[in-house]
Amino acid sequence: MEKIGKMIRIKEAEEEFKKYTNTFNLEEKALKGKYYHTFRVEENCSVIANSIFEKDIEENVNLAKIIGLFHDLGRFEQYHFFHTFADKDSFDHAKRGEEIIVEKGYNNEFVVDDD
């Protein structure tokens, strides 16, 4: 596999995720669980990517990690407003997550050219 040609600023992405999620009541059991779930998914993405890509292609592994980090972003608003994680009873969390990523510029902020 080849490099993606981009630098992924994973630490900054993690800090921004924490900043975003801290706008919600993380003392609520469901949201606290979702918060920690996200970091487990991020770690699992890293493990899977490391098993697929050559170990020295850190950018590819970090891309997988950032996908894991932002995969459930819409869930926080979903639970905050509707007290459910059921899309059928609220809104499509994946679509809302995509909107949040674009609104906050996360789609451009953490992936930069490797030049």
Disulfide bonds with the S-S distance in Angstrom:
none
